[in-house]
Amino acid sequence: MASTGILNGTLAKIQVAGTTVAHLTSNSLTFDMSTRDASTKDSSGWKEALEGQKSFSGSAEGFFAEDATYGYEDLYDVFAARTLVTVTWTTDVVGDTEYSGSCYITSLEKTDGLEESSTFSVSFEGTGAVTKATV
């Protein structure tokens, strides 16, 4: 049964190549559209725009664990190999909407603070279209 009401963000997760990234604390999905200039002398000094290319990207933050089932080390391997992977933003709740697309990992960071839990962040840049589906 699909989720109802305001979504509890704890349900939302990212899967890379079909495997859920472990120990995430947050994740995001962003859609963008660039515009193209359509200003003319008739625009009275105001910029006018028309639609342009669409793109998508995403990111996630989480806790680092050496023994994660799929975590920082696995993401590093994808990054180092410059591998194009399918990334899916989903709740895995039957009836909910999920988005997936081909992505490159464009940024991967690990942070180790004094007497703090080690964390990591990852950024994805999509290539091509996004697929919107129902779980």
C-alpha positions as CSV (number, residue, x, y, z in Angstrom):
1,M,0.0,0.0,0.0
2,A,1.4,3.4,-1.0
3,S,2.6,5.9,1.6
4,T,0.0,8.5,2.6
5,G,0.3,12.0,4.0
6,I,3.6,13.7,4.5
7,L,6.4,11.2,3.8
8,N,8.6,10.2,6.7
9,G,12.1,10.9,5.2
10,T,13.5,7.9,7.0
11,L,11.8,5.7,4.3
12,A,13.6,7.4,1.4
13,K,16.9,5.8,0.3
14,I,19.3,5.6,-2.6
15,Q,20.2,2.4,-4.4
16,V,23.3,2.1,-6.5
17,A,23.2,-0.7,-9.1
18,G,20.3,-2.2,-7.2
19,T,21.9,-2.2,-3.8
20,T,20.8,0.2,-1.0
21,V,23.6,2.4,0.3
22,A,24.0,1.6,4.0
23,H,23.9,4.0,7.0
24,L,22.5,7.1,5.2
25,T,21.3,10.0,7.3
26,S,20.0,12.1,4.4
27,N,19.7,12.0,0.6
28,S,18.4,14.3,-2.1
29,L,17.3,14.3,-5.8
30,T,17.4,17.5,-7.8
31,F,15.9,18.3,-11.2
32,D,17.1,21.3,-13.2
33,M,16.3,23.0,-16.4
34,S,18.5,25.5,-18.0
35,T,16.9,28.3,-20.1
36,R,17.9,29.9,-23.3
37,D,17.9,33.7,-23.8
38,A,14.9,35.0,-25.8
39,S,15.4,38.7,-25.1
40,T,14.9,41.1,-28.0
41,K,14.8,44.8,-28.4
42,D,11.0,44.5,-27.8
43,S,11.7,43.1,-24.3
44,S,11.8,46.7,-22.8
45,G,15.1,45.9,-21.0
46,W,13.7,42.8,-19.3
47,K,15.3,39.4,-19.8
48,E,13.1,36.8,-21.5
49,A,13.7,33.1,-21.5
50,L,12.6,29.9,-23.1
51,E,13.0,26.3,-22.0
52,G,16.3,24.5,-22.4
53,Q,18.0,21.3,-21.4
54,K,16.8,19.3,-18.4
55,S,19.2,17.5,-16.0
56,F,19.2,15.7,-12.7
57,S,21.6,15.1,-9.8
58,G,21.5,13.8,-6.3
59,S,23.5,13.5,-3.2
60,A,23.6,11.6,0.1
61,E,25.2,11.7,3.5
62,G,25.8,8.9,5.9
63,F,27.9,7.3,8.5
64,F,31.1,5.5,7.5
65,A,31.4,1.9,8.5
66,E,34.3,-0.4,7.3
67,D,31.9,-3.4,7.3
68,A,28.9,-1.7,5.6
69,T,27.0,-4.0,3.3
70,Y,27.3,-1.2,0.6
71,G,28.9,2.0,1.7
72,Y,31.8,4.4,1.2
73,E,34.3,1.8,0.0
74,D,31.9,0.5,-2.6
75,L,31.1,4.0,-3.8
76,Y,34.8,4.7,-4.0
77,D,35.3,1.7,-6.3
78,V,32.5,3.0,-8.6
79,F,34.1,6.5,-8.6
80,A,37.7,5.3,-9.2
81,A,36.5,3.1,-12.1
82,R,34.6,6.0,-13.6
83,T,31.7,3.7,-13.9
84,L,28.3,4.7,-15.1
85,V,25.7,3.3,-12.6
86,T,22.0,3.2,-12.2
87,V,21.0,5.2,-9.1
88,T,17.4,4.9,-7.8
89,W,15.7,7.1,-5.3
90,T,13.0,5.0,-3.6
91,T,11.1,4.1,-0.5
92,D,10.6,0.5,-1.5
93,V,7.0,0.9,-0.4
94,V,4.7,-0.8,-2.9
95,G,2.7,1.9,-4.7
96,D,5.1,4.8,-4.0
97,T,6.9,6.6,-6.8
98,E,10.6,6.0,-7.5
99,Y,13.1,7.7,-9.8
100,S,16.1,6.1,-11.4
101,G,18.7,7.1,-14.0
102,S,22.3,6.6,-15.2
103,C,24.8,8.5,-13.1
104,Y,28.4,9.2,-12.5
105,I,29.7,9.8,-9.0
106,T,31.2,13.3,-9.2
107,S,32.2,13.8,-5.6
108,L,33.0,11.5,-2.6
109,E,34.1,12.8,0.7
110,K,34.9,11.2,4.1
111,T,35.1,13.2,7.3
112,D,36.7,12.0,10.5
113,G,36.2,14.4,13.4
114,L,37.8,14.2,16.9
115,E,35.6,11.9,19.0
116,E,32.8,12.0,16.4
117,S,31.3,9.4,14.2
118,S,33.0,9.3,10.8
119,T,30.8,10.4,8.0
120,F,30.8,10.5,4.2
121,S,29.0,12.3,1.4
122,V,28.5,11.4,-2.2
123,S,27.2,13.4,-5.2
124,F,25.8,12.0,-8.4
125,E,25.3,13.6,-11.8
126,G,22.8,12.1,-14.1
127,T,23.2,11.5,-17.8
128,G,20.2,11.1,-20.1
129,A,16.6,10.8,-19.0
130,V,15.1,9.9,-15.6
131,T,12.7,7.0,-15.3
132,K,9.7,7.6,-13.1
133,A,8.0,4.4,-12.0
134,T,5.8,2.9,-9.3
135,V,7.4,0.5,-6.8
